[in-house]
């Protein structure tokens, strides 16, 4: 019989590379310390229903090599018990009936919130530790500390964009790619920067709360025109998913093929930004007699369950180990982070806003890292309008006149975009 207690492990939210490494490391360390370990399938889903039929004991053999594989051996689900008092009560009661004395949750904001609610019910005596995961890299950690899964997602995403870039060159076309990241542009920028995309556009570069859809299209169109003027008829534009949140819903209503719910409201989460930009750009260029082949691609779901690269496999082993160490040492009610090789527990409340939501770590468009990325993008810049001969070449490439080009792009449509150039 275990003398240290019983550790439960569950996963909530969307997948991220490295989940299995956390599960493996936590299980091995816990068993070495004398804990019994229970793997709880599909997050809080079955616990909310007082169902103990989706729990299994984890042995050394069960987890010895899973750290190298993507996905989650325990599955995952987005069920949130904090939205219903009866569900939250069932979760705590079911964990107690299983003999769980310590709980590790692996997930995002909702899972962390559920974990904090378990911790607050101190009469049950269940100590909790949360291991935060997201490929978006948007949790409020120090700048040099990534969220687990981000490095793998960036690596796999960059390989995909690099392949698309070669296809674009070979077939003389453009790709408009949208990368996941609803609240922060880290993944899109990381992919675009690493892959050498022609340009990357993220929400953080806009200073205004609302950005016209046409302004986003103008930036991409300007890049297409500039490339054509230089004799190149291909490229890749990477757009951050978070740009959708900057668009005016009223303007979205005027776009073709926007999916709506039963009440006629636009499904913001279903807006295919890459396709919308492609259709708009092709329409503009065709009307001016410029033939450009543009393809659209969304990147995200294929990144979430990729096998972790060495960085995330090792990083997540640290996280799993330190989560058990934190709990075994009497800790509870915190997110587990590893900073400079050391365990740094971050209390749940310190990562939340006054409204109770997790603070978001956005890309800083004034940072040196962003400026480097920006320097290697190809966009129309103020300098492009200083040489009349070059302006005429640009106008010819865009099927317009120099005066019309200046009227649209000088000063650049990026007015309202944070100034990031040195």
C-alpha positions as CSV (number, residue, x, y, z in Angstrom):
1,X,0.0,0.0,0.0
2,X,1.1,3.5,-0.7
3,X,2.2,5.6,2.3
4,X,2.6,8.9,0.6
5,X,-0.9,9.2,-0.8
6,X,-2.7,8.9,-4.2
7,X,-1.8,11.2,-7.0
8,X,-4.4,11.9,-9.7
9,X,-3.3,13.2,-13.1
10,X,-5.7,14.7,-15.7
11,X,-5.5,16.7,-18.9
12,X,-7.9,19.5,-20.1
13,X,-8.2,21.8,-23.0
14,X,-6.6,21.5,-26.4
15,X,-3.6,19.1,-27.0
16,X,0.0,20.4,-27.0
17,X,3.3,18.5,-27.7
18,X,4.8,17.3,-24.5
19,X,1.7,16.3,-22.5
20,X,2.8,12.7,-22.4
21,X,6.3,13.7,-21.2
22,X,4.6,15.5,-18.2
23,X,2.5,12.5,-17.4
24,X,5.5,10.2,-17.7
25,X,7.8,12.2,-15.5
26,X,5.1,12.9,-12.9
27,X,4.1,9.3,-12.7
28,X,7.7,8.0,-12.3
29,X,8.7,10.6,-9.7
30,X,5.5,10.1,-7.7
31,X,5.8,6.3,-7.7
32,X,9.5,6.6,-6.7
33,X,8.2,8.7,-3.7
34,X,5.7,6.1,-2.7
35,X,2.6,7.5,-4.3
36,X,-0.1,5.5,-6.0
37,X,-0.8,7.2,-9.3
38,X,-4.2,7.3,-11.1
39,X,-4.6,8.5,-14.6
40,X,-8.0,10.2,-15.1
41,X,-9.2,10.1,-18.7
42,X,-10.8,13.1,-20.5
43,X,-10.1,15.8,-18.0
44,X,-13.0,16.7,-15.6
45,X,-15.7,15.2,-17.9
46,X,-16.4,12.0,-16.1
47,X,-15.6,13.3,-12.6
48,X,-18.4,15.9,-13.1
49,X,-20.7,13.0,-13.6
50,X,-19.4,11.1,-10.5
51,X,-18.2,8.4,-12.9
52,X,-15.1,6.5,-11.7
53,X,-15.1,4.1,-14.7
54,X,-12.6,6.2,-16.7
55,X,-9.7,6.1,-14.2
56,X,-6.8,3.7,-14.3
57,X,-3.7,3.1,-12.2
58,X,-0.5,4.1,-13.9
59,X,2.6,1.9,-13.5
60,X,6.2,2.5,-14.5
61,X,5.7,0.3,-17.6
62,X,2.6,2.3,-18.6
63,X,4.6,5.6,-19.0
64,X,8.3,4.5,-19.5
65,X,8.5,5.6,-23.2
66,X,5.5,7.8,-23.8
67,X,7.4,11.0,-23.4
68,X,8.6,10.8,-27.0
69,X,5.1,10.7,-28.5
70,X,2.5,13.4,-29.2
71,X,-1.1,13.5,-28.1
72,X,-2.3,12.5,-24.6
73,X,-2.5,8.9,-23.4
74,X,-5.2,10.2,-21.0
75,X,-7.1,12.0,-23.6
76,X,-8.3,15.5,-23.0
77,X,-11.6,17.4,-22.8
78,X,-12.8,21.0,-22.4
79,X,-15.5,20.3,-19.8
80,X,-15.4,23.1,-17.1
81,X,-17.0,22.2,-13.7
82,X,-16.6,25.7,-12.4
83,X,-19.7,26.7,-14.4
84,X,-22.0,24.5,-12.3
85,X,-21.9,24.2,-8.5
86,X,-23.3,20.6,-8.7
87,X,-20.6,19.6,-11.2
88,X,-17.8,21.1,-9.0
89,X,-19.2,19.3,-6.0
90,X,-19.2,16.0,-7.9
91,X,-15.6,16.5,-9.0
92,X,-14.3,17.0,-5.5
93,X,-16.5,14.2,-4.1
94,X,-15.4,11.7,-6.8
95,X,-11.7,12.5,-6.3
96,X,-12.2,12.0,-2.6
97,X,-13.9,8.7,-3.2
98,X,-11.0,7.6,-5.3
99,X,-8.7,8.4,-2.4
100,X,-6.9,11.2,-4.3
101,X,-4.8,13.3,-2.0
102,X,-2.8,15.2,-4.6
103,X,-3.9,16.3,-8.1
104,X,-1.9,17.4,-11.1
105,X,-3.9,19.1,-13.8
106,X,-2.3,19.8,-17.2
107,X,-4.1,22.3,-19.3
108,X,-5.0,25.9,-20.1
109,X,-7.0,28.7,-18.4
110,X,-10.2,26.8,-17.7
111,X,-8.4,23.7,-16.4
112,X,-6.3,25.9,-14.1
113,X,-9.4,27.6,-12.8
114,X,-11.0,24.2,-12.1
115,X,-7.8,23.1,-10.3
116,X,-7.9,26.2,-8.2
117,X,-11.5,25.5,-7.2
118,X,-10.5,22.0,-6.1
119,X,-7.7,23.5,-4.0
120,X,-10.0,26.0,-2.3
121,X,-12.2,23.2,-0.9
122,X,-9.6,22.6,1.8
123,X,-11.9,20.4,3.8
124,X,-11.3,17.6,1.4
125,X,-7.5,18.1,1.7
126,X,-6.6,17.6,-1.9
127,X,-3.4,19.4,-2.8
128,X,-3.3,20.7,-6.4
129,X,-0.6,21.7,-8.9
130,X,-1.3,22.9,-12.4
131,X,1.1,22.5,-15.3
132,X,0.1,25.1,-17.9
133,X,0.3,24.2,-21.6
134,X,-0.5,26.1,-24.8
135,X,1.1,26.3,-28.2
136,X,0.2,30.0,-28.2
137,X,2.9,30.9,-25.7
138,X,0.6,33.5,-24.2
139,X,0.8,32.8,-20.5
140,X,2.3,35.6,-18.3
141,X,5.7,34.0,-17.8
142,X,9.1,35.8,-18.1
143,X,9.9,36.5,-21.7
144,X,12.6,33.9,-21.9
145,X,10.3,31.1,-20.6
146,X,8.1,29.5,-23.2
147,X,5.0,27.5,-22.5
148,X,5.4,23.9,-23.2
149,X,4.4,22.8,-26.7
150,X,5.3,26.1,-28.3
151,X,8.7,25.2,-29.4
152,X,7.5,22.0,-31.1
153,X,4.5,23.8,-32.7
154,X,6.8,26.5,-34.1
155,X,9.3,23.9,-35.4
156,X,6.6,21.9,-37.2
157,X,4.8,25.0,-38.4
158,X,8.0,26.5,-39.8
159,X,8.7,23.2,-41.7
160,X,5.3,23.4,-43.2
161,X,5.7,27.0,-44.2
162,X,9.1,26.3,-45.6
163,X,7.6,23.6,-47.8
164,X,4.8,25.9,-48.9
165,X,7.5,28.5,-49.8
166,X,9.2,26.1,-52.0
167,X,5.9,25.1,-53.6
168,X,5.1,28.8,-54.1
169,X,8.5,29.3,-55.8
170,X,8.1,26.3,-58.0
171,X,4.5,27.0,-59.1
172,X,4.7,30.8,-59.1
173,X,2.0,31.4,-56.6
174,X,1.3,33.0,-53.3
175,X,0.1,31.4,-50.1
176,X,-1.9,33.1,-47.4
177,X,-1.4,31.1,-44.2
178,X,-3.2,31.6,-40.9
179,X,-1.5,30.2,-37.8
180,X,-3.2,29.5,-34.5
181,X,-3.0,32.1,-31.7
182,X,-6.3,33.8,-30.8
183,X,-4.9,36.2,-28.2
184,X,-1.2,36.5,-29.1
185,X,0.8,36.4,-32.2
186,X,3.8,34.4,-30.9
187,X,3.2,31.3,-32.9
188,X,2.5,33.1,-36.2
189,X,5.5,35.3,-35.7
190,X,7.8,32.5,-34.7
191,X,6.8,30.4,-37.7
192,X,7.1,33.2,-40.1
193,X,10.5,34.3,-38.7
194,X,12.0,30.8,-38.6
195,X,10.7,29.8,-42.0
196,X,11.7,33.1,-43.7
197,X,8.1,33.9,-44.8
198,X,7.7,36.9,-47.1
199,X,5.8,38.7,-44.3
200,X,4.0,38.0,-41.1
201,X,1.1,40.1,-39.7
202,X,0.1,39.9,-36.1
203,X,-2.6,41.7,-34.1
204,X,-0.2,43.3,-31.7
205,X,1.4,45.5,-34.5
206,X,-1.9,47.5,-34.7
207,X,-2.3,50.2,-32.2
208,X,-6.0,50.6,-32.8
209,X,-8.7,48.3,-31.3
210,X,-10.4,47.7,-34.6
211,X,-8.6,47.1,-37.9
212,X,-10.4,47.3,-41.2
213,X,-10.3,44.0,-43.1
214,X,-9.1,46.0,-46.1
215,X,-6.0,47.2,-44.2
216,X,-4.9,43.7,-43.7
217,X,-5.4,42.9,-47.4
218,X,-3.5,46.1,-48.3
219,X,-0.4,45.0,-46.4
220,X,-0.4,41.7,-48.2
221,X,-1.2,43.3,-51.6
222,X,1.7,45.7,-51.1
223,X,4.0,42.8,-50.6
224,X,2.8,41.1,-53.7
225,X,3.3,44.3,-55.7
226,X,6.8,44.8,-54.4
227,X,7.8,41.3,-55.1
228,X,6.4,41.5,-58.7
229,X,8.3,44.8,-59.2
230,X,11.5,42.9,-58.3
231,X,10.7,40.1,-60.7
232,X,9.4,37.6,-58.2
233,X,6.0,36.1,-58.6
234,X,5.7,34.1,-55.4
235,X,5.6,34.4,-51.7
236,X,4.1,33.4,-48.4
237,X,2.1,35.7,-46.0
238,X,1.6,34.3,-42.5
239,X,-1.3,35.9,-40.6
240,X,-2.0,35.4,-36.9
241,X,-5.5,34.0,-36.0
242,X,-5.8,36.9,-33.5
243,X,-6.3,39.3,-36.3
244,X,-9.9,38.0,-36.5
245,X,-10.5,39.5,-33.1
246,X,-9.5,43.0,-34.4
247,X,-12.0,42.9,-37.2
248,X,-15.2,44.9,-37.0
249,X,-18.2,42.4,-36.8
250,X,-20.2,44.8,-38.9
251,X,-17.6,44.7,-41.6
252,X,-17.4,40.9,-41.4
253,X,-21.1,40.8,-42.0
254,X,-20.5,42.2,-45.5
255,X,-18.0,39.6,-46.5
256,X,-19.1,36.7,-48.6
257,X,-19.5,33.2,-47.3
258,X,-19.3,34.1,-43.6
259,X,-20.8,31.2,-41.6
260,X,-23.7,32.1,-39.4
261,X,-25.5,30.5,-36.5
262,X,-29.3,29.7,-36.3
263,X,-30.0,33.3,-35.3
264,X,-28.1,34.8,-38.2
265,X,-25.1,35.9,-36.1
266,X,-21.6,35.5,-37.5
267,X,-19.6,32.6,-36.0
268,X,-16.4,34.6,-35.3
269,X,-14.4,31.4,-34.5
270,X,-15.3,30.0,-37.9
271,X,-14.1,32.9,-40.0
272,X,-11.7,31.5,-42.6
273,X,-9.4,34.5,-42.6
274,X,-6.9,33.0,-45.1
275,X,-9.6,32.4,-47.6
276,X,-11.2,35.8,-47.1
277,X,-7.9,37.5,-47.8
278,X,-7.2,35.3,-50.8
279,X,-10.6,36.1,-52.4
280,X,-10.3,39.8,-51.7
281,X,-6.8,40.1,-53.1
282,X,-7.6,38.0,-56.2
283,X,-10.6,40.2,-56.9
284,X,-8.6,43.4,-56.6
285,X,-5.8,42.2,-58.8
286,X,-8.0,40.7,-61.5
287,X,-9.9,43.9,-61.8
288,X,-6.7,45.7,-62.6
289,X,-5.6,43.0,-65.1
290,X,-3.0,41.4,-62.8
291,X,-3.1,37.6,-62.8
292,X,-1.8,36.1,-59.5
293,X,-2.5,32.6,-58.2
294,X,-3.2,32.6,-54.5
295,X,-3.8,29.6,-52.2
296,X,-5.0,29.7,-48.6
297,X,-4.0,27.4,-45.8
298,X,-4.7,27.2,-42.0
299,X,-2.1,25.8,-39.7
300,X,-2.8,24.7,-36.2
301,X,-4.5,21.4,-35.5
302,X,-1.7,19.5,-37.2
303,X,0.8,21.1,-34.7
304,X,-1.0,20.2,-31.5
305,X,-0.4,16.5,-31.4
306,X,3.0,16.4,-33.1
307,X,5.7,14.4,-31.4
308,X,7.6,16.8,-29.1
309,X,11.0,17.9,-30.3
310,X,13.9,17.3,-27.9
311,X,13.4,20.7,-26.2
312,X,9.8,20.0,-25.2
313,X,10.4,16.4,-24.3
314,X,13.1,17.5,-21.9
315,X,11.3,20.6,-20.7
316,X,8.2,18.7,-19.9
317,X,10.1,16.1,-18.0
318,X,11.3,18.9,-15.8
319,X,7.7,20.2,-15.3
320,X,6.3,16.8,-14.4
321,X,9.2,16.2,-11.9
322,X,8.8,19.6,-10.3
323,X,5.0,19.3,-10.1
324,X,5.4,16.2,-7.9
325,X,8.2,17.7,-5.9
326,X,6.0,20.8,-5.2
327,X,3.1,18.7,-4.0
328,X,5.2,16.3,-2.0
329,X,6.8,19.3,-0.3
330,X,3.4,20.4,0.9
331,X,2.7,22.9,-1.8
332,X,-0.7,23.5,-3.4
333,X,-2.8,26.0,-5.4
334,X,-0.2,27.1,-7.9
335,X,1.0,26.7,-11.5
336,X,4.3,25.0,-11.8
337,X,7.0,26.7,-13.8
338,X,10.7,26.0,-14.3
339,X,12.8,29.1,-14.6
340,X,16.6,28.9,-15.0
341,X,16.4,25.3,-14.1
342,X,14.6,25.9,-10.8
343,X,11.1,25.2,-9.6
344,X,9.1,28.5,-9.4
345,X,5.5,28.0,-8.3
346,X,3.2,30.7,-9.4
347,X,0.0,31.1,-7.3
348,X,-3.2,31.0,-9.3
349,X,-4.3,34.4,-8.2
350,X,-1.1,36.2,-9.2
351,X,-1.7,35.2,-12.9
352,X,-5.2,36.6,-13.1
353,X,-6.6,40.0,-13.8
354,X,-9.0,41.9,-11.5
355,X,-11.8,40.4,-13.6
356,X,-10.5,36.9,-12.8
357,X,-9.2,36.0,-16.2
358,X,-5.6,34.8,-16.9
359,X,-3.3,37.6,-18.0
360,X,-2.1,37.3,-21.6
361,X,1.5,37.6,-22.7
362,X,1.4,39.4,-26.0
363,X,4.1,40.0,-28.5
364,X,5.9,43.3,-27.8
365,X,6.1,45.1,-31.2
366,X,8.8,47.4,-29.7
367,X,11.1,44.5,-28.8
368,X,14.4,43.7,-30.5
369,X,13.1,40.3,-31.4
370,X,10.1,41.7,-33.3
371,X,12.2,44.3,-34.9
372,X,14.5,41.6,-36.3
373,X,11.5,39.7,-37.7
374,X,10.2,42.9,-39.2
375,X,13.5,43.8,-40.9
376,X,13.4,40.5,-42.9
377,X,9.8,40.9,-44.1
378,X,9.0,42.4,-47.5
379,X,6.4,45.2,-47.2
380,X,5.8,48.5,-48.9
381,X,7.7,51.1,-46.8
382,X,8.0,54.9,-46.9
383,X,11.4,54.5,-48.6
384,X,9.7,52.8,-51.5
385,X,8.1,56.1,-52.5
386,X,11.2,58.3,-52.6
387,X,12.4,57.1,-56.0
388,X,10.0,58.1,-58.8
389,X,11.4,55.4,-61.1
390,X,10.8,52.7,-58.5
391,X,7.3,54.0,-57.9
392,X,6.5,53.6,-61.6
393,X,7.8,50.0,-61.5
394,X,5.7,49.3,-58.5
395,X,2.6,50.8,-60.2
396,X,3.2,48.7,-63.3
397,X,3.5,45.6,-61.2
398,X,0.3,46.4,-59.5
399,X,-1.7,47.3,-62.6
400,X,-2.2,50.9,-61.4
401,X,-0.7,54.3,-61.7
402,X,2.0,56.0,-59.6
403,X,-0.5,58.5,-58.3
404,X,-3.0,55.8,-57.4
405,X,-0.3,53.8,-55.7
406,X,0.8,56.8,-53.7
407,X,-2.7,57.6,-52.7
408,X,-3.2,54.1,-51.3
409,X,0.2,53.3,-49.8
410,X,2.0,56.5,-49.0
411,X,1.9,57.0,-46.1
412,X,1.6,53.2,-45.9
413,X,-1.7,51.7,-45.0
414,X,0.1,50.7,-41.8
415,X,-0.9,54.0,-40.3
416,X,-2.4,52.8,-37.0
417,X,0.2,50.1,-36.8
418,X,2.7,50.4,-34.0
419,X,6.0,51.9,-35.2
420,X,8.6,49.2,-34.9
421,X,11.3,50.1,-37.3
422,X,14.5,51.5,-35.8
